[in-house]
């Protein structure tokens, strides 16, 4: 059984990822979540093509928000991904 002191030391230890530079961490994050970005982009494109009256009324910003929420992404992060659309196609 692990004592509280050992458990505390394990949880406060640095992770390997924390030692990497910020740009490398960000690139790793993008690589790991590539499928999320792809699914959000596909959802957004389907919303844009949709002939459903509810979807036609929605503004572009609302469609971006719906697609980002569906993929559990932050809307700001999803907008950045949309600027780099060719990476995730």
Long-range contacts (C-beta under 8 A, 24 or more apart in sequence): 30-87, 33-73, 34-88, 36-71, 36-72, 36-73, 37-71, 37-73, 37-78, 37-81, 37-88, 38-88, 38-89, 39-70, 39-71, 40-67, 40-68, 40-70, 40-71, 40-73, 40-78, 40-81, 41-67, 41-81, 41-82, 41-85, 41-88, 41-89, 43-67, 43-70, 43-71, 44-82
